[in-house]
Amino acid sequence: MVNRQFWLKRIDLAWREKTVIWLSGVRRVGKTVLSSSLPNVEYFDCELPRVRRMMEDPEHFLEDLRGDRIVLDEIHRLQNPSQLLKIAADHFSNVKVLATGSSTLGASTKFKDTLSGRKRDIRLTPMMTRDLADFRNEDLVHRLQRGGLPPFFMAEKLPERDFQEWMDAYWAKDIQELFRLERRSSFQRFVELILAQSGGIFEATKFARPCEVSRTTISNYLTVLQSTHVAHVIRPFSRHRRTEIVAAPKVYAFDTGFVCYYKGWHELRPDDFGYLWEHFVLNEMHAVLQTSDINYWRDKRGHEVDFIYLRRGSKPIAIECKWSADNFDPRNLMAFRRHHPGGENYVVSADIERSFTRKQQDLTVRFVRLETMIKRLTG
């Protein structure tokens, strides 16, 4: 069993703040293995009927516990999962609970209470930089092509059949149990298009025709993908200037391995690395920052900055993702800073060994490794 140290530490810190943790993440991202690797926990698999029977009376179940740290894996399988968590938070402060699921807590009507103020949320992402060291394989090209779901990453051969099996399980165990959507073929076609067109500007009308559903249904599908962490919606940063894009979001797929599979990329070309690196940087930011408040910027002349991060009380931080630092063109950052002066500018690249700074006119840009940029964002 691989101990993912970054995530174990994050869970421990969260338990110091609240007794209930909601650990979410896509199917096969490693929630079960991670929660099982926690020291001194009693593990309960809520997919088992006998376990669900034990929890029909939440109070007696909590009273009869042997220890003070428990894992409730796949808790959405319970009839009223939020009731048990609420009772634990309000009346059993000596019990630390880690509950897992594939979606945000309030994604389904099955969760009658979102436990606002009673819990800490942790979203387990596909493998990030620190996970690669734990898995003893820091081959970044391998990570980009195989993706960050541990079974896919560790497989000896590219598990092509597993991608479709994952999709089938996602429909059957997540979508049907939590959302009860109809028209499986339309929904799965939408997911496949999102994966294949990841990182592009999202326009619902362009998906409606190939999926044979209405624009409203497409918007509903996207909300479901967000709730289950399969897609990330990145909205434009703007001050409502007439020269900026203000309403067109970008949608990124959750994992580079699935992007490669649905694009049909069996071998990566040089031009593919920059595109996948951008996805990996976004995954790292989601893992460490645990926020969806990440934007991009684009003006009506076509200048674009990959990501904008705004910390409270600070100027917007501009981030450009380049597989090679030599590919950086300062014109996009210069255009952004003409509208939004001040703030830090980063070029995060895979081929940088040591950070350095370049100045061009009034623009100062810091070239950094991914780990360095993350430290600066969290510092």
Residue pairs with C-beta under 8 A, 6 or more apart in sequence:
1 33
1 36
1 37
2 33
2 37
2 134
2 135
2 150
3 37
3 134
4 30
4 34
4 37
4 130
4 131
4 134
5 130
5 134
6 128
6 130
6 131
6 134
6 287
7 34
7 122
7 124
8 34
8 37
8 38
10 122
11 21
11 23
11 34
11 38
11 98
11 122
14 21
14 120
14 122
15 21
15 69
15 96
15 98
15 120
17 120
18 89
18 118
18 119
18 120
19 88
19 89
19 92
19 93
19 95
19 96
19 97
20 85
20 88
20 89
20 96
20 97
20 99
20 115
20 118
20 119
20 120
21 96
21 97
21 98
21 99
21 119
21 120
21 121
21 122
22 85
22 99
22 100
22 101
22 105
22 115
22 119
22 120
22 121
22 122
23 31
23 34
23 35
23 98
23 99
23 100
23 101
23 122
23 124
24 31
24 100
24 101
24 102
24 103
24 104
24 105
24 121
24 122
24 123
24 124
24 229
25 31
25 100
25 102
25 123
25 124
25 125
25 229
26 102
26 126
26 149
26 170
26 228
26 229
26 230
26 254
26 255
27 102
27 166
27 169
27 170
27 173
27 174
28 149
28 150
28 151
28 152
28 166
29 124
29 125
29 126
29 148
29 149
29 150
30 124
30 149
30 150
31 73
31 100
31 124
32 73
32 100
33 150
34 124
35 41
35 43
35 71
35 73
35 98
35 100
36 43
36 71
38 69
38 71
38 98
40 67
40 69
41 67
41 69
41 70
41 71
41 98
42 65
42 66
42 67
42 69
42 70
42 71
43 70
43 71
43 73
44 51
44 54
44 55
44 70
44 71
44 72
44 73
45 51
45 73
45 74
46 52
46 55
46 72
46 73
46 74
46 75
46 76
46 77
46 78
46 81
47 73
47 74
47 77
52 77
52 78
52 79
54 61
55 61
55 78
55 84
56 79
58 83
58 84
58 87
58 88
59 87
59 91
61 84
62 84
62 87
62 88
62 91
62 92
62 95
65 95
68 94
68 95
68 96
69 95
69 96
69 98
70 95
70 96
70 97
70 98
71 98
71 99
71 100
72 81
72 84
72 85
72 97
72 98
72 99
72 100
73 100
74 100
74 101
75 81
75 84
75 85
75 99
75 100
75 101
76 101
76 102
76 103
76 108
76 110
76 111
76 177
76 178
77 177
78 84
80 110
80 112
81 99
81 110
81 111
82 105
82 111
82 112
82 113
82 114
82 115
83 112
83 113
85 97
85 99
85 113
85 115
85 118
85 119
86 113
86 115
86 118
88 95
88 97
89 97
89 115
89 118
89 119
90 118
102 173
102 174
102 178
102 228
102 229
103 174
103 178
103 227
103 228
103 229
104 121
104 227
104 229
105 111
105 114
105 115
105 119
105 121
106 114
107 178
107 179
107 224
107 227
107 228
108 178
108 179
110 178
121 290
122 290
123 229
123 286
123 287
123 290
125 148
125 283
125 286
125 287
126 147
126 148
126 149
126 254
126 255
126 256
126 283
127 135
127 143
127 148
127 149
127 150
127 153
128 148
128 283
128 284
128 287
128 288
129 284
129 370
129 371
131 148
132 138
132 139
132 140
132 143
135 150
135 153
135 154
137 143
137 153
137 154
140 280
140 350
141 268
141 273
142 153
143 153
143 256
143 280
144 256
144 260
144 268
144 273
144 276
144 277
144 279
144 280
145 158
145 256
145 257
145 260
145 265
145 268
145 276
146 152
146 153
146 155
146 158
146 257
147 153
147 255
147 256
147 257
147 258
147 259
147 260
148 255
148 256
148 257
148 283
149 166
149 255
149 257
151 159
151 162
152 159
152 162
152 163
152 257
153 257
155 162
158 266
160 261
163 257
163 258
163 261
163 262
167 188
167 191
170 191
170 228
170 230
171 184
171 187
171 188
174 228
175 181
175 187
175 224
175 228
178 228
179 224
181 187
181 221
181 224
183 213
186 211
186 212
186 213
186 217
187 211
187 221
187 224
189 210
189 211
190 207
190 211
190 213
190 218
190 221
191 225
191 230
192 262
193 207
193 210
193 211
194 222
194 225
194 230
194 231
194 251
194 253
195 253
195 258
195 259
195 261
195 262
195 263
196 259
196 262
196 263
197 251
198 251
198 252
198 253
198 259
198 279
199 250
199 251
199 252
199 253
199 275
199 278
199 279
200 250
200 251
201 248
201 249
201 250
202 222
202 233
202 248
202 249
202 250
202 251
203 248
204 215
204 218
204 219
204 222
205 215
205 218
207 218
208 214
208 215
208 217
208 218
211 217
211 218
211 221
213 221
222 231
222 233
222 251
225 231
226 232
226 233
229 254
230 253
230 254
231 251
231 252
231 253
231 254
232 251
232 252
232 253
232 254
232 282
232 286
232 292
233 249
233 250
233 251
233 292
234 249
234 250
234 251
234 252
234 282
234 294
234 295
234 296
234 307
235 249
235 250
235 295
235 296
236 244
236 245
236 246
236 247
236 248
236 249
236 295
236 296
236 297
236 298
237 295
237 296
237 297
237 308
237 310
237 316
238 244
238 245
238 246
238 297
239 339
239 340
240 246
241 339
243 299
243 300
243 301
243 339
244 297
244 298
244 299
244 300
244 339
245 297
245 298
245 299
245 300
248 298
250 296
252 279
252 282
253 259
253 279
255 283
256 276
256 279
256 280
256 283
259 265
259 276
259 279
260 268
260 276
265 272
268 276
273 323
273 350
274 321
274 322
274 323
274 324
274 327
277 321
277 322
277 323
277 350
278 306
278 321
280 370
281 306
281 307
281 319
281 321
281 348
281 370
282 294
282 307
284 370
284 374
285 294
285 307
285 309
285 374
285 377
286 292
286 294
288 374
288 377
288 378
289 309
289 377
289 378
293 309
293 310
294 307
294 308
294 309
295 307
295 308
295 309
295 310
296 304
296 305
296 306
296 307
296 308
297 304
297 305
297 308
297 318
297 336
298 304
298 305
299 335
299 336
299 339
301 335
303 331
303 332
303 335
303 336
304 332
305 318
305 319
305 320
305 332
305 333
305 336
306 319
306 320
306 321
307 318
307 319
307 321
308 316
308 317
308 318
308 319
309 316
309 317
309 319
309 377
310 316
310 317
311 317
311 377
314 343
315 340
315 342
315 343
315 344
316 340
316 343
317 343
317 344
317 345
317 346
317 377
318 333
318 336
318 337
318 343
318 344
318 345
318 346
319 346
319 348
319 373
320 328
320 332
320 333
320 345
320 346
320 347
320 348
321 348
321 349
322 328
322 347
322 348
322 349
323 349
323 350
323 351
324 349
324 350
324 351
325 347
325 349
325 351
325 352
325 367
328 347
328 349
328 365
328 367
330 360
330 363
330 365
333 345
333 363
333 365
334 360
334 361
334 363
337 343
337 345
337 362
337 363
344 366
344 376
345 363
345 364
345 365
345 366
346 365
346 366
346 367
346 368
346 373
346 376
347 365
347 366
347 367
347 368
348 368
348 369
348 370
348 373
349 367
349 368
349 369
350 370
352 367
352 368
352 369
353 369
355 366
355 367
355 368
355 369
355 372
356 366
356 367
357 364
357 365
357 366
357 367
358 364
358 365
358 367
359 365
368 376
